[in-house]
Amino acid sequence: MGFINIIAYSAKDIKIKDKQLILSNNQESIDYPLEDVNSLMIESQICNISIYTLTQLSKYNIATYLCDEKHLPCAYLLNYNGFYKNLEVYKFQTSISKPTQKQLWKQLVSAKIKNQIKALNLCGIKNDLDRYISKIKSADTDNIEAIVANQYFKLMFGSKFTRDNGCLINSCLNYGYAIIRGLIARTVVSHGLLPYLGVFHKNQLNAFNLVDDIIEPFRPIIDLYVFQNVKDTQGNELTREIKQSLFGMLNYDMKTDGQKQTLTNCVEILVNSFVQSITKNVATLKCPDLIKLALHSYE
């Protein structure tokens, strides 16, 4: 699995030659081994890229994001032919029992809230949100997730903060979530899963319901980063430096089963455990644990 995350700000041409991803403009040309690339964000609006290059990016399972005129992620490139048991996984995914679906969502919600509590603790913010953990029922029928979220964001970003505020904090949160969402979409599809078939999210207009289920335990790592690095920043501009830092979060550490892994690897492990859960019809998800922010060290 690759470890390089690239943002193409000013590239005029992106191509592949001799298994190298080449980004070039009028001044310079930079190349990367395809096998080392984890993700590519194409922010340049004047970039030329061929169908061949796009298919190779898909073939190498590189999470590829396209940006709109506001330089925000608006689309992902997904590989629908990267898994050899698509039909088998489809059959399992469309026949998950209701009890297993409910337990899967409970485990995701529980992991999210535990990570939210850890995020607050790492920010030095006193809280008593752990009292809600034991109240989470199957399928989270009491909507503990929403109750905790309402308190959590106000504790972290102030009593007047809401997720609807048009501010830099929300811009950063949305950008960071979109990065992880694209990575999960790539991983879900590569495992032969249908991204629109969720266990909790059921919006008929959402092509990524399952992605929006699986992303929940990962959101707090973005919240923590924004609190520690952006919260006190002056102005409302989502700068290139901030976007680059948020994109780099894919190589930050979390823990799964007590072992440090990159966020990217934790996504892979969680999605694989989801496949195992639906195959055996027993909810045994391996959700990530939030730890102190640190860039993964490659030896």
C-alpha positions as CSV (number, residue, x, y, z in Angstrom):
1,M,0.0,0.0,0.0
2,G,1.3,3.5,-0.9
3,F,2.2,6.2,1.6
4,I,2.6,9.3,-0.5
5,N,-0.3,11.8,-0.6
6,I,-0.1,14.3,-3.4
7,I,-2.0,17.6,-4.0
8,A,-1.6,18.9,-7.6
9,Y,-2.1,22.6,-7.1
10,S,-0.6,23.9,-10.4
11,A,0.1,20.9,-12.5
12,K,-0.8,21.4,-16.2
13,D,-0.2,17.8,-17.1
14,I,-0.5,14.6,-15.2
15,K,0.6,11.4,-16.9
16,I,2.0,8.0,-16.3
17,K,5.1,6.6,-17.9
18,D,7.2,3.6,-16.9
19,K,5.1,3.1,-13.8
20,Q,5.9,6.6,-12.7
21,L,3.2,9.3,-11.9
22,I,4.5,12.5,-13.5
23,L,3.2,16.0,-12.6
24,S,4.5,18.9,-14.7
25,N,3.9,22.5,-15.5
26,N,6.0,25.2,-17.4
27,Q,8.7,25.3,-14.7
28,E,9.2,21.8,-13.4
29,S,8.4,18.1,-13.6
30,I,8.1,15.8,-10.6
31,D,7.6,12.0,-10.7
32,Y,6.6,9.4,-8.1
33,P,6.6,5.6,-8.3
34,L,3.0,4.5,-8.7
35,E,3.4,1.8,-6.1
36,D,4.3,4.4,-3.5
37,V,1.3,6.7,-4.1
38,N,-1.6,6.4,-1.7
39,S,-3.8,9.3,-2.9
40,L,-3.9,12.2,-5.4
41,M,-5.8,15.4,-5.1
42,I,-6.2,17.2,-8.4
43,E,-6.9,20.8,-7.4
44,S,-5.6,22.5,-10.6
45,Q,-8.5,23.6,-12.9
46,I,-6.3,23.7,-16.0
47,C,-4.9,20.2,-15.7
48,N,-4.7,17.8,-18.7
49,I,-5.1,14.1,-17.8
50,S,-5.8,11.2,-20.1
51,I,-8.2,8.3,-19.8
52,Y,-5.2,6.0,-19.7
53,T,-3.8,7.8,-16.7
54,L,-7.1,7.7,-14.9
55,T,-7.5,4.0,-15.6
56,Q,-3.9,3.4,-14.3
57,L,-4.7,5.4,-11.1
58,S,-7.7,3.2,-10.7
59,K,-5.7,0.0,-11.4
60,Y,-3.2,0.9,-8.8
61,N,-6.1,1.6,-6.3
62,I,-4.9,5.2,-5.8
63,A,-7.5,7.3,-4.1
64,T,-8.0,10.1,-6.6
65,Y,-9.9,13.3,-5.8
66,L,-11.2,15.9,-8.2
67,C,-11.8,19.5,-6.9
68,D,-14.3,22.1,-8.0
69,E,-13.6,25.8,-8.8
70,K,-13.5,26.5,-5.1
71,H,-10.7,24.0,-4.7
72,L,-12.8,21.7,-2.6
73,P,-13.1,17.9,-3.2
74,C,-16.2,17.2,-5.3
75,A,-15.6,13.7,-6.8
76,Y,-13.7,10.5,-6.3
77,L,-12.3,8.0,-8.8
78,L,-13.4,4.5,-7.8
79,N,-12.2,1.1,-9.1
80,Y,-15.1,-1.3,-9.7
81,N,-13.0,-4.1,-10.9
82,G,-10.4,-4.5,-8.1
83,F,-11.9,-7.3,-6.2
84,Y,-12.4,-10.9,-7.4
85,K,-15.3,-11.9,-5.2
86,N,-17.7,-9.0,-6.0
87,L,-20.8,-11.2,-6.4
88,E,-20.1,-13.2,-3.3
89,V,-19.7,-10.0,-1.2
90,Y,-22.8,-8.5,-2.8
91,K,-24.8,-11.5,-1.7
92,F,-23.6,-11.2,1.9
93,Q,-24.1,-7.4,2.0
94,T,-27.7,-7.6,0.7
95,S,-28.6,-10.3,3.2
96,I,-27.2,-9.0,6.5
97,S,-29.6,-9.9,9.3
98,K,-31.3,-7.0,11.1
99,P,-29.7,-7.9,14.5
100,T,-26.2,-7.8,12.9
101,Q,-26.9,-4.5,11.2
102,K,-28.0,-3.0,14.5
103,Q,-24.9,-4.3,16.3
104,L,-22.6,-3.0,13.5
105,W,-24.0,0.5,14.0
106,K,-23.8,0.2,17.7
107,Q,-20.1,-0.7,17.5
108,L,-19.4,2.2,15.1
109,V,-21.2,4.7,17.3
110,S,-19.5,3.4,20.4
111,A,-16.1,3.7,18.8
112,K,-16.9,7.2,17.6
113,I,-18.0,8.4,21.0
114,K,-14.9,6.8,22.7
115,N,-12.7,8.7,20.2
116,Q,-14.6,11.9,20.8
117,I,-13.9,11.5,24.5
118,K,-10.2,10.8,23.8
119,A,-10.1,13.9,21.6
120,L,-11.5,16.1,24.4
121,N,-9.1,14.6,26.9
122,L,-6.1,15.2,24.5
123,C,-7.3,18.8,24.2
124,G,-7.3,19.1,28.1
125,I,-11.1,19.6,28.1
126,K,-12.9,18.2,31.1
127,N,-16.1,16.2,30.3
128,D,-18.4,13.5,31.5
129,L,-19.4,12.1,28.2
130,D,-18.2,8.6,29.2
131,R,-21.5,8.3,31.1
132,Y,-23.2,7.8,27.7
133,I,-21.2,4.7,26.6
134,S,-23.3,2.3,28.7
135,K,-26.5,3.9,27.4
136,I,-25.8,3.0,23.7
137,K,-28.4,0.3,22.7
138,S,-28.5,-1.9,19.7
139,A,-28.9,0.3,16.6
140,D,-28.5,3.3,18.9
141,T,-32.3,3.6,19.2
142,D,-32.0,6.4,21.7
143,N,-29.8,8.5,19.3
144,I,-27.0,8.8,21.8
145,E,-24.7,9.7,18.9
146,A,-26.6,13.0,18.3
147,I,-26.9,13.8,22.0
148,V,-23.1,13.4,22.5
149,A,-22.3,15.3,19.3
150,N,-24.3,18.3,20.4
151,Q,-22.3,18.5,23.7
152,Y,-19.0,17.5,22.2
153,F,-18.7,20.2,19.6
154,K,-19.7,22.9,22.1
155,L,-17.1,21.7,24.6
156,M,-14.4,21.6,21.9
157,F,-15.1,24.8,19.9
158,G,-17.2,26.9,22.3
159,S,-20.8,27.2,23.4
160,K,-21.9,29.2,20.4
161,F,-20.4,26.8,17.9
162,T,-22.7,24.7,15.6
163,R,-21.8,22.6,12.5
164,D,-23.8,25.1,10.4
165,N,-21.6,28.0,11.2
166,G,-19.9,29.5,8.1
167,C,-16.4,29.6,9.7
168,L,-12.9,28.4,9.2
169,I,-13.3,25.6,11.8
170,N,-16.2,24.1,9.8
171,S,-14.4,24.5,6.5
172,C,-11.5,22.6,7.9
173,L,-13.7,19.9,9.4
174,N,-15.6,19.4,6.2
175,Y,-12.4,19.3,4.1
176,G,-10.8,16.8,6.5
177,Y,-13.9,14.6,6.6
178,A,-14.1,14.7,2.8
179,I,-10.5,13.4,2.5
180,I,-11.2,10.4,4.8
181,R,-14.6,9.9,3.1
182,G,-12.9,9.5,-0.3
183,L,-10.3,7.1,1.1
184,I,-13.1,4.9,2.7
185,A,-15.0,5.0,-0.6
186,R,-11.9,3.7,-2.4
187,T,-11.4,1.0,0.2
188,V,-15.1,-0.1,0.3
189,V,-15.3,-0.5,-3.4
190,S,-11.9,-2.4,-3.6
191,H,-13.4,-4.9,-1.2
192,G,-16.4,-5.5,-3.5
193,L,-18.9,-3.7,-1.3
194,L,-21.7,-1.5,-2.6
195,P,-21.0,2.0,-1.2
196,Y,-24.6,3.1,-1.3
197,L,-25.9,0.2,0.8
198,G,-25.4,1.3,4.4
199,V,-26.3,-0.3,7.7
200,F,-27.6,2.9,9.2
201,H,-27.5,5.6,6.6
202,K,-30.3,4.9,4.1
203,N,-30.6,8.1,2.0
204,Q,-31.8,7.1,-1.5
205,L,-29.9,10.1,-2.9
206,N,-26.6,9.3,-1.2
207,A,-24.3,7.1,-3.2
208,F,-22.0,6.6,-0.2
209,N,-24.3,5.5,2.7
210,L,-21.9,2.7,3.8
211,V,-19.0,5.1,3.6
212,D,-20.9,7.5,5.9
213,D,-21.4,4.6,8.4
214,I,-17.8,3.6,8.4
215,I,-16.3,7.1,8.7
216,E,-17.8,7.8,12.1
217,P,-14.9,6.5,14.3
218,F,-12.4,8.5,12.2
219,R,-14.0,11.9,12.5
220,P,-12.5,12.8,15.9
221,I,-8.9,12.7,14.5
222,I,-9.9,15.6,12.3
223,D,-11.6,17.4,15.1
224,L,-8.5,17.0,17.3
225,Y,-6.2,18.3,14.6
226,V,-8.4,21.4,13.9
227,F,-8.6,22.2,17.6
228,Q,-4.8,21.9,18.1
229,N,-3.7,23.6,14.8
230,V,-6.5,25.8,13.4
231,K,-8.9,26.8,16.2
232,D,-7.1,30.1,17.0
233,T,-6.1,30.9,13.4
234,Q,-7.1,34.4,12.3
235,G,-9.3,34.8,9.2
236,N,-11.7,32.5,7.4
237,E,-9.5,31.4,4.5
238,L,-8.9,27.7,4.0
239,T,-5.3,28.2,2.9
240,R,-3.2,25.9,0.8
241,E,-1.1,25.1,3.9
242,I,-4.1,24.0,5.9
243,K,-5.4,21.9,3.1
244,Q,-2.0,20.2,2.7
245,S,-1.8,19.5,6.4
246,L,-5.3,18.0,6.4
247,F,-4.6,15.9,3.4
248,G,-1.5,14.6,5.2
249,M,-3.7,13.3,8.0
250,L,-4.0,10.0,6.0
251,N,-0.5,9.2,7.2
252,Y,-1.1,10.0,10.9
253,D,-1.2,7.3,13.5
254,M,-4.2,5.6,15.1
255,K,-4.4,2.3,16.9
256,T,-6.2,-0.9,15.9
257,D,-5.9,-3.9,18.3
258,G,-3.4,-2.0,20.3
259,Q,-1.0,-1.6,17.3
260,K,-0.1,1.8,15.7
261,Q,-1.2,2.0,12.1
262,T,-1.6,4.9,9.7
263,L,-5.1,6.2,9.3
264,T,-5.1,4.7,5.8
265,N,-4.2,1.2,7.2
266,C,-6.9,1.6,9.9
267,V,-9.5,2.2,7.2
268,E,-8.3,-1.0,5.4
269,I,-8.5,-3.0,8.6
270,L,-12.0,-1.7,9.6
271,V,-13.4,-2.3,6.1
272,N,-11.9,-5.8,6.0
273,S,-13.5,-6.6,9.4
274,F,-16.8,-5.3,8.0
275,V,-16.6,-7.8,5.2
276,Q,-15.8,-10.6,7.7
277,S,-18.7,-9.5,9.9
278,I,-21.3,-9.7,7.1
279,T,-19.8,-12.9,5.8
280,K,-20.2,-14.6,9.2
281,N,-23.3,-12.5,10.1
282,V,-21.7,-11.5,13.4
283,A,-20.6,-7.9,14.2
284,T,-16.9,-8.0,15.0
285,L,-15.6,-4.7,13.8
286,K,-12.0,-3.6,14.3
287,C,-12.5,0.1,14.9
288,P,-9.6,2.6,15.3
289,D,-8.6,4.2,18.6
290,L,-7.6,7.8,18.7
291,I,-4.1,8.6,20.1
292,K,-1.9,11.6,20.4
293,L,-1.4,13.2,17.0
294,A,1.7,12.0,15.3
295,L,2.8,11.4,11.7
296,H,3.6,7.7,11.1
297,S,7.2,6.8,11.1
298,Y,8.2,4.6,8.2
299,E,11.3,2.5,9.0
